[in-house]
Amino acid sequence: MNTRRPISLSSAFLLLVALLLFEPGCHAYAPGSHSLPDSLPVSEPTETDDDTSAPADEEESQENDSEEESPDDGISEDDSDDTEDTAPPLQDTDEDGVPDADDCEPNSPSIHPGAPELCDGLDNNCDGALGDGEDGSPDERDQDGDLIVACAGDCDDLEATTYPGAPETCDGIDSNCDGVAEQVPTGSAQEMFITSPGRLYVTVLSVEAGCDIYLTMDAPVVIADMVGEVHPQVGTEVDVGAVTSCSEMRFTSTSCANTFSTLDASAFQVIPLAPNHWRLEHEDGFDNDYNDVVFEALVEERGSTPSQ
């Protein structure tokens, strides 16, 4: 029976060192030597190393490409800030102080928000309505449809037959807005009431008086000696002049130094022949035959004026 001798601690240590130094595939390296082995084991990269490094490399490459491809448009950040601070001026075509975008009529300087209303049928202040006469604005409404607004002189904008230039109808209403109240006929037999405007034409038909007779117009206008001495005027039509409608016409005759009015039935017989047309027969107070002078008075509009 062989008896093994126990290995001492120091021998075990030396054995361990020898095993480490002389591991298969490695060159012996003696402790205390200053030279390295001819080759050292090189560790090969693993798949884990490749996978983790690739994304970082790609991101870095993309950032470099982005910096290289970024176009240089010549505008720096400072230039961009200057452009924003200097906005182009707003367009004001009619130069009325209001930009076109806020002006309801950008081509008319008299029309813009805040402009005063004028009597022109336009919405001058851009509020969507014409002047209504309130707050000092002109009344541009045509409430009666006669095409004449109140601020243009319509004295009754609720009555379509009343406006400047309207024909007078002799109904007591100031239809033509001239500020003069219309007359109305009284129905008197001696009345010569003119119902339409025109010119007055007087024609002396006959004269039987033995003395001079002169005719004068007293109304609607005064025209002294409108015919002159009547004897040489027989058969002559005299254009006396224009007369207004809705007015009473009156004459006076001066016969043998006496004066007679057409309102006096004992001196004149007034015979209506047609609207605005009368025959007058005059009596000078001596024989009551009403033939001392006979004449006609006609009011009408004509295309031309006859010579006197």
C-alpha positions in Angstrom: 0.0 0.0 0.0 1.5 3.2 -1.2 1.2 6.1 1.0 0.8 9.6 -0.8 2.6 12.5 0.7 0.4 15.5 1.2 1.1 18.6 -1.1 2.2 21.6 0.7 0.4 25.0 0.3 3.4 26.5 -1.5 3.6 23.7 -4.0 -0.1 24.1 -4.8 0.4 27.7 -5.5 3.3 27.2 -7.8 1.3 24.6 -9.7 -1.6 27.0 -10.2 0.7 29.6 -11.6 2.3 27.1 -14.0 -1.1 26.1 -15.3 -2.1 29.7 -15.9 1.1 30.5 -17.7 1.2 27.5 -19.9 -2.5 27.5 -21.0 -2.8 25.9 -24.4 -2.7 28.5 -27.3 -0.7 31.1 -25.3 3.0 31.7 -25.3 4.9 31.5 -22.1 5.4 34.7 -20.3 7.9 34.7 -17.7 7.3 37.1 -14.8 9.8 39.8 -14.8 10.3 39.7 -18.5 10.1 43.0 -20.3 9.1 41.7 -23.7 5.5 41.0 -24.8 4.5 37.9 -26.6 4.7 38.1 -30.4 0.9 38.2 -30.8 -1.9 38.8 -28.4 -5.3 37.4 -28.8 -7.7 39.8 -30.6 -11.3 39.7 -29.8 -13.6 39.7 -32.8 -16.7 42.1 -32.8 -19.9 40.5 -31.9 -23.3 41.1 -33.5 -24.4 42.9 -30.4 -21.7 45.5 -30.9 -22.6 46.0 -34.5 -26.4 46.4 -33.8 -25.9 49.0 -31.1 -23.4 51.2 -33.0 -25.2 51.3 -36.4 -28.1 53.5 -35.4 -25.8 56.1 -33.8 -23.7 56.1 -37.0 -26.8 56.5 -39.2 -28.2 59.4 -37.1 -24.8 61.2 -37.2 -24.6 60.7 -41.0 -28.2 62.0 -41.5 -27.4 65.1 -39.4 -24.3 65.8 -41.5 -26.3 65.3 -44.8 -29.0 67.7 -43.6 -26.4 70.3 -42.8 -24.8 69.9 -46.2 -28.2 69.9 -48.1 -29.7 72.9 -46.3 -30.1 75.6 -49.0 -28.7 79.0 -48.3 -31.5 81.4 -49.4 -29.5 84.4 -48.3 -32.0 85.3 -45.5 -30.7 85.2 -42.0 -32.8 85.1 -38.9 -32.0 88.8 -38.4 -33.3 89.5 -41.9 -36.5 87.6 -41.3 -37.2 89.6 -38.2 -36.7 92.9 -40.1 -39.3 91.8 -42.8 -41.9 91.0 -40.2 -41.5 94.4 -38.5 -41.8 96.3 -41.8 -45.3 95.3 -43.2 -46.3 96.8 -46.6 -48.7 99.8 -46.3 -52.4 99.2 -46.8 -53.8 100.2 -50.1 -56.1 103.3 -50.2 -57.0 103.8 -53.8 -59.1 107.0 -53.4 -56.8 108.5 -50.8 -59.6 109.2 -48.3 -57.7 107.9 -45.3 -59.6 104.6 -45.1 -58.0 101.4 -46.4 -59.7 99.8 -49.4 -60.5 96.7 -47.2 -62.6 98.9 -44.8 -64.1 101.2 -47.5 -67.5 100.4 -49.0 -66.5 102.4 -52.1 -62.7 102.5 -52.4 -62.9 104.5 -55.6 -64.8 107.5 -54.3 -63.1 109.8 -51.7 -66.5 111.2 -50.6 -67.7 107.7 -49.5 -66.1 106.0 -46.5 -66.9 105.2 -42.9 -67.4 108.4 -41.0 -68.0 110.6 -44.0 -70.8 113.2 -43.8 -74.0 112.2 -45.6 -74.7 114.3 -48.7 -78.0 114.8 -50.7 -76.8 112.6 -53.5 -78.7 109.3 -53.1 -75.5 107.5 -52.0 -74.5 105.9 -48.7 -71.7 108.3 -48.0 -70.8 107.0 -44.5 -71.0 103.3 -45.4 -73.6 102.5 -42.7 -75.9 100.7 -45.1 -78.6 103.4 -45.2 -79.3 106.7 -46.8 -79.7 109.9 -44.8 -83.0 110.1 -42.9 -82.9 113.7 -41.8 -82.0 112.7 -38.2 -79.0 114.2 -36.4 -78.6 116.9 -39.1 -78.2 114.5 -42.0 -80.1 115.3 -45.2 -83.3 113.3 -45.8 -82.5 111.3 -48.9 -85.5 109.1 -48.8 -88.2 109.0 -51.5 -91.1 107.8 -49.4 -93.8 108.7 -52.0 -92.0 107.3 -55.1 -92.1 110.5 -57.1 -88.3 110.3 -57.7 -87.7 113.5 -55.8 -86.3 113.2 -52.3 -87.0 115.6 -49.4 -83.5 117.1 -49.3 -83.9 117.9 -53.1 -86.9 120.1 -52.4 -89.9 117.8 -52.1 -92.1 119.7 -49.7 -94.3 116.7 -49.1 -92.5 113.4 -49.5 -95.7 111.5 -48.6 -97.6 112.8 -51.5 -96.6 111.7 -55.0 -98.3 114.6 -56.8 -96.3 117.2 -54.8 -92.7 118.0 -55.8 -90.8 120.8 -57.4 -92.1 121.3 -60.9 -95.3 119.4 -60.5 -98.3 120.7 -62.3 -100.7 122.7 -60.2 -104.1 121.2 -60.0 -105.9 124.2 -58.4 -106.9 122.2 -55.4 -105.5 124.6 -52.8 -102.3 122.5 -52.3 -98.9 123.8 -53.2 -98.2 121.0 -55.6 -95.1 122.5 -57.2 -93.4 123.4 -53.9 -92.9 127.1 -54.8 -94.1 128.2 -51.4 -97.2 129.9 -52.8 -100.6 128.6 -51.7 -102.8 127.8 -54.7 -106.0 129.6 -55.3 -109.2 127.8 -55.9 -112.0 128.9 -58.1 -114.9 130.6 -56.3 -117.6 129.8 -58.9 -118.5 133.5 -59.5 -119.9 134.2 -62.9 -117.4 137.1 -63.4 -114.4 134.9 -62.5 -111.8 134.0 -65.1 -109.8 131.2 -63.4 -106.7 130.0 -65.1 -106.3 126.2 -64.6 -103.1 125.6 -66.6 -100.1 127.7 -67.3 -99.5 129.3 -70.7 -99.3 132.6 -72.5 -102.2 135.1 -72.6 -103.4 136.0 -76.1 -105.9 138.9 -76.5 -107.8 139.5 -79.7 -110.0 142.6 -80.2 -113.1 141.5 -82.2 -115.0 144.8 -82.5 -115.2 148.4 -81.2 -118.4 150.5 -81.1 -117.4 153.1 -78.6 -117.1 156.7 -79.7 -114.2 157.4 -77.5 -110.8 155.8 -76.8 -110.7 152.6 -74.8 -107.6 151.1 -73.2 -107.3 147.7 -71.6 -105.1 146.8 -68.6 -104.4 143.5 -66.9 -104.8 143.6 -63.1 -104.1 139.9 -62.2 -102.4 137.6 -62.1 -99.8 140.2 -63.1 -100.2 143.9 -63.8 -99.7 145.0 -67.4 -100.8 148.5 -68.2 -102.2 149.2 -71.6 -101.8 145.5 -72.5 -103.5 146.2 -75.9 -103.2 150.0 -76.1 -106.0 151.9 -77.7 -108.3 149.3 -79.0 -109.6 150.9 -82.2 -106.6 150.1 -84.4 -106.2 146.6 -82.8 -109.4 145.1 -84.2 -108.7 141.7 -85.7 -105.2 141.6 -84.2 -104.1 138.9 -81.7 -101.7 140.3 -79.1 -99.3 138.1 -77.1 -99.5 139.6 -73.7 -97.1 137.2 -72.0 -96.9 134.2 -69.6 -99.4 133.7 -66.9 -99.5 131.2 -64.0 -102.0 128.5 -63.4 -104.5 128.3 -60.5 -104.9 132.1 -60.5 -107.7 134.5 -61.3 -107.4 136.8 -64.3 -108.8 140.3 -64.1 -108.9 143.2 -66.5 -109.7 146.9 -66.3 -110.9 149.1 -69.2 -110.5 152.9 -69.3 -113.4 154.1 -71.5 -114.1 157.8 -72.0 -112.0 158.6 -68.9 -114.0 156.2 -66.8 -112.6 152.9 -65.3 -114.5 149.6 -65.3 -113.5 146.2 -63.8 -114.3 142.8 -65.2 -115.6 142.0 -61.7 -118.5 144.4 -62.4 -121.3 142.6 -64.1 -122.9 145.9 -65.1 -119.7 146.8 -67.1 -118.6 143.4 -68.4 -120.3 140.2 -69.5 -117.9 137.3 -69.1 -118.7 134.3 -71.4 -116.7 131.1 -70.9 -115.9 129.5 -74.3 -113.6 126.7 -73.1 -111.2 126.0 -70.3 -108.9 129.1 -70.1 -110.8 130.8 -73.0 -113.3 133.6 -72.5 -115.3 136.2 -74.5 -115.7 139.6 -72.9 -118.3 142.2 -73.9 -117.9 145.7 -72.4 -120.5 148.4 -71.7 -119.3 151.9 -71.0 -122.6 152.9 -69.2 -124.3 154.9 -71.9 -126.6 152.5 -73.9 -126.3 149.1 -72.1 -125.7 147.2 -75.4 -122.4 145.6 -74.3 -120.8 146.2 -77.6 -118.5 149.2 -76.9 -115.6 146.7 -77.1 -115.7 143.0 -77.6 -112.5 140.8 -77.2 -111.4 137.3 -76.4 -108.8 136.2 -73.8 -107.1 132.8 -74.4 -104.4 131.2 -72.2 -102.5 128.3 -73.8 -99.1 126.9 -74.5 -97.9 127.2 -78.1 -94.9 126.0 -80.0 -94.0 129.5 -81.2 -94.9 133.0 -80.2 -96.9 135.0 -82.6 -95.8 138.5 -83.4 -97.7 141.4 -82.0 
